[in-house]
Amino acid sequence: MMCTIPLLIYDVAQAKDQPISLEAAIDMALKNNLNIQIAENTKKQAILSTKIDHFRLWAPQVTVKIDQVNTWKSKASIYQIQSIPVFTLEWRLTSLFDKIFQARIAGQNNAVCKLVAKKAVENELQEVVCRYYALALAQKKWALSNNLMKLATTRLKTEQEKLRVGLISQIDCLDAQLALKKVKLTLLERQEVLKEKRRSFNIMVGKPLNEATCVQSNIPIQPIWDIKAVGKEKAVDLDTAIQAKKVAIAATNLSRAKAYPLACFNLFNNFRSTGYSYDLKDKRSEEGKPSQCTVGIGISIDIATLLLLPATVKKAKIALHNAKFALTQKKLAIEGGLEDKKWQYHHALGAYKVVEAQLKISKQKLTFVREKYRLNRSKLLELHEAEEDTQKIEIDLIEQAFKVKQTEFDLYRMVGMLHQG
């Protein structure tokens, strides 16, 4: 058991050579996190698909014909090569006005894809922050246990020496041995938690799974960014922004449905080149009809669609109203959510200050008990209880600091600082 401690101390000491800051962790995640890369690639894929569809939407239906006729009649002495015309080009652009609406909807869907990708990145960065501070918390707990391990080991040696000279009883020495075993078990438990939190963090920032990564253990309660900038007028909720785009799409669909009669118009063009005829026997050529170009506008009406136009318009109106209702609901939720997050932040900050005051009192009490123990005026058990109480409050303090950071970043997310940063 004793050999486990030096190995663990070496591992953590090695990791602490270059602790990673939160800003560096976010930068690493933006470059290496697989979920962020998937979100960005999905956005690029959607934009590229829209460009392809946009090209296909506006590309007319083109037909090219190349004609050439060779005539060989020996009895009639006819040897001719004819191409009347050389080629014919026909193109047709159907539902011109409907394509305008389709192009607008495609652009609006592109905006939604960008916001969805941004939301995915934001969610992942929020998880990076949580795992960063979770690792910092695990490191701090391990450090506290390691310090207690050293104290318990030293105290056991002191108790054994006192027992040897007859100052204490065998019971007091057994208490010291039991306390050391208890600290060892706690240290091993926190060692496993530390490894698990480290692996979890490494996954988020793209590091090797078992790399001895270390972050800055101290969790400052001071805001990283300007917490006063968090206000209702600056609230940026990506879900609300996505819903606003969906409202715009619903409005375009309604306009598209109303404009169906205009979608019946088609454009078409026909171009026929000049033909020629060449007589091989007489070695002379003749031109055929001159080139012709025809441009026209046609009307193509689907009777069933025209008859169902009122129902289609009504359906589009209902979809638009529902989208607007959902947007209003999200706006109200974001306003209420912002106030809740502010309360949670200030409550966590207040709780931290209370625990901080408790720790100060506990440390003073521990100093007093240690002095009594040094003067043989108190038992070892009383000292153990005082040390355990102090460590428990120290752990409560860093856990409360963790909660402060969680609520702080929840506020940053509400105003878009996280995904903009």
Secondary structure, DSSP 8 states (H G I E B T S, - for coil): -TTHHHHHHHHHHHHTTS-B-HHHHHHHHHHH-HHHHHHHHHHHHHHHHHHHHHHHHHS-EEEEEE--EEEEETTTTEEEEEESSSEEEEEEE-SHHHHHHHHHHHHHHHHHHHHHHHHHHHHHHHHHHHHHHHHHHHHHHHHHHHHHHHHHHHHHHHHHHHHHTTSS-HHHHHHHHHHHHHHHHHHHHHHHHHHHHHHHHHHHHT--TT----B------S-SS-GGG--GGG---HHHHHHHHHHHHHHHHHHHHHTHHHHTEEEEEEEE---EEEETTTTEEEE-S--EEEEEEEE---HHHHHTHHHHHHHHHHHHHHHHHHHHHHHHHHHHHHHHHHHHHHHHHHHHHHHHHHHHHHHHHHHHHHHHHHTT-S-HHHHHHHHHHHHHHHHHHHHHHHHHHHHHHHHHHHTTHHHH-
